[in-house]
Structure formats: structure tokens, C-alpha cells
């Protein structure tokens, strides 16, 4: 076992690593390419940053490519994102044509890598049309949807379906997200890396430095939501919940911390809306953090008593996983992938309204023992279900399956 695999074995157990090695054996030397739209910011980039080197460690020739685009391209793909999650958005023909032009430009740049690869994973809608411009592809192409696609706006989905249907397989995070396509669909929830800066244990002096930096009162209760400033994350609903709960917990503190990503043009607008909602309350901290502020986010989650993720739509919600891994109960929106992680009265609570969130905040601060019990259950729940090694195992299984076609039985040796 390599040093990296030894480190994961210390967290997951050696049996998990041996299973990965067994699955990887028939894939050794195979070329695998992951393509997405941003190197930093957002859950997809965080997953790939660790998934790619771990796959290399197991003997797969794995690389990560990032497409580029201009503001019009990202305006179009943000509309894709929002309308896949249910917003009725009619995207102008000029933007759709520009989207295809940018995909063609990126395909020209990446063609040799993509057409020669044994497996290509295309993440989300931004690079979905690359396959159209790689007609001599050699390997299997998989489209990975990280978005809540349970009720997409049909106009947008019809446009994207023209390109998705030519793939060899699709991956969705939940069965409810799967759309009817002429190829196999795999259900693979995302995961966190327990060894990353965002999830490793931190020394107490580093926690205290973050507390001091953001002027957080160590004697006062703290609730936190970490996510992009995006309307689907409902940061204004979090502020409403905080204000309701504060009537019963007068010294309550709230941190709303988010970053930006190159493929999200709406972040600054939403942040300004949230700032207006927060007003001049000194106990609300609005933080715009850089994409590499992983240890700061880690510290904020560890300093919190409760973590919120009050999304109204959510493909999965890695910030929920991160908080659970740190032994924190999570109050999350009753939607998408949050439902896989937040189990009522065990790892947290699912809510639909600011009033419901406020009620659960009040309940937990009045039930400190219950809060501690939830924290213990939460970490073990993530260890068993949502670590990077599990996601890689399922990726390897998918690739072995596609490599063997429709065989009823696959012998791994």
C-alpha cells in the first residue's frame, strides 16, 4: 500500500482499500479524463481535486481538464442550472448558439485527450456538448449530473437531451433525479475527502484564531450556513429563522459564509440581497471567503453548535456532509440530496420553512444531550456512507461494468 492509501486506510479500514485495489486491477493503465467548468469553487471541483489523485494511486491514468468560457457562456449555463432545478427560464437562441460555439472551441483544444481516453466523465451541463464535437472518440463517455434534476423545465431539458442521449451512461446523485435516457443510469451520491484541509482535525489554537478573526463570542451560541450565495440555498430564509430563534435565544450568533466560482455570475447580486436582509445586526456575520479558505470553513463548522443548509433545491449538499463529519447536527431543507444525509432526530432535522428551522434551533439548544448524541451518530453515518473511498469504489464499478458490456457475470480475479 502507498503512503496515500495508508492514510485513507487509517480512516476507513484496510478492507475498504483492498476492495478498491481489487476493483482497480482490471482498469490499471486505462486513461480516464474528468471535465468540468471550474478548477476552484463548488463541490464538483472539491471532489475532483481528491478523486483524481486517489484514482492515480490505484494505477489508473487519470487527469482533470477544465473548459473555459466567457460571461455569456456562464450566463447561459447558470440558466441551465436554475431551470434544471425547476425555474421556468426561456434561454435566447443566441445564448444557446454561443453555448455550442464555446463547447466546440473547447473540444478543438481537448480533442486529442478526449478522443483517445478510455473513459471520459463530463460533469454537469457546461461541457455536455463536447461529445458532439468528438466524433472519433475511442472510449466510453459518462455524463455526471450533480444537480437536482427531479423536475426540470422541459424546454431546457429537451435542448440538453439532444447531447446527453449520445453518452454511454449517466450518473445522478438520487434515483428521483434520473431522467428517461437511452442508456444506463447509475446512482452515485457525492462524497467528502476526510484528509482534506476542509475536513481534517484542527488544533485548538487555529480554531481560536478564526473565532477572534471574525469577532465571534465564545460564550454565545453559534449557528452557521456555509454555501455559495445562491437563491436556491435560501440565505434570506436562514436570516428569518435566526431572527425568530433569537427571540428565545437572545445572544444567538449567525455566520453566513460563502465563496464565489468562475461559473456562477449571480453570486454578487445575491450577496447584496442578503446584506440588506441582515441589516445592521452585529450578531450576523456575512463572510465572502476565497475559494482556498478550506481550513477557515473547517474551523467555522467546528466552532458552530448547529449547522444549517436550508436549501430549497439541492443536488446533494457537501456542506451537510462536512458538518456531519465534524459531529454537528444539521438543520437542512427537506429537498434533494439533503434527505439522504439528514435523518430526523438522528443526524439533524429536515425543515421546509424559516419557522420550522427556528423551531428546531430552539429545540436543540434546549436539548444539549440530544445535540451531543446526534453529533456522534452523524460522524459515523458519514464514515459508513459518504467518504471519497465509497464514491471511487462506485466509479470503478461503473467503469468495469461499461468495459464488460452486458455481461451477466464479471470476474475480477
Beta strands, then each sheet from edge to edge (+ up, - down):
strand 1: 31-36
strand 2: 61-66
strand 3: 119-123
strand 4: 140-144
strand 5: 169-172
strand 6: 184-187
strand 7: 222-226
strand 8: 253-258
strand 9: 284-288
strand 10: 306-309
strand 11: 329-333
strand 12: 348-351
sheet 1: 2+ 1+ 3+ 4+ 5+ 6+
sheet 2: 9+ 8+ 7+ 10+ 11+ 12+
end
